[in-house]
């Protein structure tokens, strides 16, 4: 049964992208839409948005690198080591919990570092991977996407995003420990 599923999955993976590439222009022609011109117009808009968000991206990356380079991350780990150990939160996963709301690329790097240091099947790497998949880059979204459309008052977006991140971080530790540890 599992072998049949893998065969179907392999077949579907091989034909999915070509089917999409063919289906979208055919659908556009059927609806009498100028597909090429629509694509070019969308690409122009996408390029403009990309140029607009570059300053926000640079600011986020500079702030993260300053935070890590000045030793603030290491100091925070030392301060929180005992309280986190009390609730079963490994201090090795703390950088992931701190960086994930800021950037996806930086947090992916942390998961890769943890996997290299502790192994891909270790409890620590599993927790970090679960955090990566269940949390969001809250500050990145606020800075880049809200900034790109000139939204200045984020109202409840920041508190809601951070509350969701904190809950997901602690649930990641708890659930991975419950299932694997």
C-alpha distance (Angstrom), angle and dihedral (degrees) to the residues before:
residue distance angle dihedral
X1 . . .
X2 3.84 . .
X3 3.79 90.7 .
X4 3.81 90.7 54.4
X5 3.79 90.5 50.4
X6 3.81 90.4 51.5
X7 3.81 90.8 50.3
X8 3.82 91.7 51.3
X9 3.78 90.9 44.4
X10 3.81 91.5 50.8
X11 3.79 91.3 48.8
X12 3.80 92.9 47.5
X13 3.81 91.3 48.1
X14 3.80 90.9 53.1
X15 3.82 95.3 51.5
X16 3.83 103.7 32.1
X17 3.82 100.0 84.6
X18 3.83 96.1 42.2
X19 3.82 89.3 49.1
X20 3.80 91.5 51.5
X21 3.81 91.9 47.0
X22 3.80 89.8 52.6
X23 3.82 98.0 37.9
X24 3.81 98.3 54.0
X25 3.83 96.9 56.6
X26 3.80 90.9 41.8
X27 3.80 90.5 52.4
X28 3.81 89.8 48.3
X29 3.80 91.6 50.9
X30 3.80 90.0 48.2
X31 3.82 90.0 52.6
X32 3.84 89.5 45.7
X33 3.81 93.6 -116.9
X34 3.79 120.7 150.7
X35 3.81 94.5 -118.0
X36 3.80 99.2 -173.0
X37 3.81 95.3 46.7
X38 3.81 90.7 46.1
X39 3.79 90.1 51.1
X40 3.81 92.8 49.4
X41 3.83 91.7 48.0
X42 3.81 90.9 50.3
X43 3.81 90.9 48.1
X44 3.83 90.2 52.5
X45 3.81 91.1 51.9
X46 3.79 91.2 46.1
X47 3.79 91.0 51.8
X48 3.82 91.3 50.7
X49 3.82 90.9 51.2
X50 3.80 90.1 47.5
X51 3.80 91.4 53.8
X52 3.83 91.1 46.3
X53 3.81 94.2 54.0
X54 3.83 97.4 47.5
X55 3.85 94.3 91.1
X56 3.81 90.7 51.4
X57 3.80 91.5 49.9
X58 3.80 92.4 48.8
X59 3.82 90.9 50.0
X60 3.82 92.3 51.0
X61 3.81 94.0 47.9
X62 3.82 93.1 46.6
X63 3.82 91.7 49.6
X64 3.82 92.7 49.0
X65 3.80 93.2 47.7
X66 3.81 91.4 47.5
X67 3.81 90.4 50.1
X68 3.79 92.0 52.7
X69 3.83 97.9 37.2
X70 3.81 95.5 52.0
X71 3.79 91.3 55.1
X72 3.80 96.2 -111.7
X73 3.80 91.1 127.3
X74 3.81 92.1 53.5
X75 3.81 91.5 46.0
X76 3.79 91.7 50.3
X77 3.81 89.8 50.6
X78 3.79 90.2 53.6
X79 3.81 93.5 48.5
X80 3.78 94.3 48.2
X81 3.81 98.8 38.3
X82 3.82 96.4 95.7
X83 3.82 98.8 42.4
X84 3.80 90.6 45.7
X85 3.80 92.7 48.9
X86 3.80 88.2 52.9
X87 3.81 90.9 61.2
X88 3.82 94.6 38.6
X89 3.80 96.9 -104.3
X90 3.83 110.1 143.7
X91 3.82 110.7 -131.1
X92 3.82 89.7 -139.4
X93 3.81 88.4 70.1
X94 3.82 94.5 51.5
X95 3.84 94.9 89.4
X96 3.80 88.0 56.7
X97 3.80 91.2 51.3
X98 3.80 91.1 50.2
X99 3.81 100.1 41.8
X100 3.84 99.1 40.1
X101 3.84 95.9 75.2
X102 3.80 88.0 51.6
X103 3.79 105.4 46.8
X104 3.79 140.7 -1.0
X105 3.80 95.6 -151.0
X106 3.79 93.9 50.8
X107 3.78 92.2 48.0
X108 3.81 91.1 48.0
X109 3.80 87.1 54.6
X110 3.80 90.3 52.0
X111 3.81 91.2 51.6
X112 3.81 89.6 49.5
X113 3.81 91.3 49.2
X114 3.81 91.4 49.2
X115 3.81 91.0 48.2
X116 3.78 90.9 51.0
X117 3.80 93.5 46.1
X118 3.82 100.2 40.3
X119 3.81 103.5 20.2
X120 3.78 128.9 -103.6
X121 3.79 95.0 -90.2
X122 3.80 96.6 48.1
X123 3.78 120.1 119.0
X124 3.81 90.7 -119.5
X125 3.81 93.7 53.5
X126 3.80 91.2 45.2
X127 3.81 90.3 52.5
X128 3.81 92.1 48.2
X129 3.80 91.6 47.6
X130 3.79 91.4 49.4
X131 3.82 89.9 49.6
X132 3.79 89.4 49.8
X133 3.78 91.6 54.2
X134 3.79 98.6 40.9
X135 3.81 102.6 43.2
X136 3.77 132.5 64.8
X137 3.80 135.6 -133.9
X138 3.81 91.6 -111.3
X139 3.81 100.0 171.0
X140 3.79 91.4 42.3
X141 3.80 90.8 53.9
X142 3.79 92.4 47.2
X143 3.80 94.3 46.8
X144 3.77 99.3 40.6
X145 3.78 108.1 30.0
X146 3.78 99.3 30.9
X147 3.81 88.6 43.0
X148 3.80 92.5 49.6
X149 3.81 91.4 58.4
X150 3.83 93.6 38.0
X151 3.79 98.0 -114.1
X152 3.80 105.4 161.7
X153 3.82 100.9 172.2
X154 3.78 108.4 59.4
X155 3.81 91.3 177.4
X156 3.81 107.4 -177.1
X157 3.81 98.0 -4.9
X158 3.83 95.9 94.3
X159 3.83 97.9 46.0
X160 3.81 92.3 42.8
X161 3.79 92.4 48.3
X162 3.79 94.3 47.0
X163 3.81 93.3 46.3
X164 3.80 89.4 51.4
X165 3.82 90.4 48.2
X166 3.82 93.9 50.0
X167 3.80 92.0 48.2
X168 3.81 91.4 47.6
X169 3.81 92.1 47.9
X170 3.79 94.4 53.0
X171 3.80 93.1 40.6
X172 3.81 89.0 51.7
X173 3.79 90.5 56.8
X174 3.78 93.5 43.2
X175 3.82 97.2 45.7
X176 3.81 95.2 44.0
X177 3.80 90.0 48.1
X178 3.82 89.9 48.1
X179 3.82 94.5 47.7
X180 3.80 102.4 34.0
X181 3.76 108.6 14.3
